[in-house]
Amino acid sequence: MTELASSLTEEQSTLVLVGALTEKAPRASRAETQVGVLRTAGEYALIACEPARAGALLFEVHGEPTNVPSRYSVQVGKDVHLDLPEGVGNEETMDAYFWRFMNHSCSPNSRIAGRQVLAATDIGAGDEITFHYSTTEFFMAEPFDCQCGSVNCAGHIAGFTMASDAERERLRPWLAQHLLTGSPAPVASAPEPVGPAAP
């Protein structure tokens, strides 16, 4: 157990070690850097349990390939999203799909290239591992108002296609290849509102 994990008390939070030291994790998802899922006050975060240098492979993501994004999926190709398989419980999610606990930041310390999660900056033990959701997603399945607190906070996160030109340029160093080279699949238009006809 790391010094970080042993310093936490049950009242403060719970840390579940995953990745490199977890034999339950499928080989493809094992972390190069030891990571853990931290639960504090009902919120989850993926944290580094040891330092990682910028450019280091942290781990790889895997899951059920789908062409339909969801709240928890991550886009890894033009029309490919990875999601949790049907019926996966919380324990298996932590063991095998711990990437699902990576939170958004407008100033991320990691980036996703294909299925690899790489350190975008030096990451210290205990640091939360974050990525910018608009660096992988053309459109967010569930857009949200960001509260990351970064000086670069974009405010509303709806996907790369919906970002301003200035924000797209700022995100360029972290962009997934499919955002640089492809166009999003057409989005079905919203249905016409139903109601009385205008006079």
Secondary structure by P-SEA (a helix, b strand, c coil): ccccccccccccbbbbbccccccccccccccccbbbbbbcccbbbbbbcccccccccccccccccccccccccccccccbbbbbcccccaaaaacccccccbbbbcccccccccccccccccccccbbbbbccccccccccbbbbbccccccccccccccccccaaaaaaacccccccccccccccccccccccccccc
